[in-house]
Amino acid sequence: MVTVRFFAGARAAAGSAEETLPADLTLTSLVDTLSARHGERMARVLSVASFLVDGLACHDRETPLRSGATVDVLPPFAGG
């Protein structure tokens, strides 16, 4: 399983701080799964979010997510 942790607007769209998904997903398929599960609001957040996989920025969305990985969903933050 992969743990997905939501922050800020992603947490609001998901209605929870985290959830688990199967480990056989890529980041692209994880985004598709979360969008289908949580609807248009989540899809909008995910379209502008950054992703950390085990604490490192993930730029290759086709890399398989290994079992035990943690994916952080980070929407753009505002403030000063």
ABEGO torsion letter per residue (X at the ends): XBBBBBBEAAAAAAGBABBBBBAABBAAAAAAAAAAAAEAAAAAAAAABBBBBGGBBBABAABBBBBGBBBBBBBBBBEX
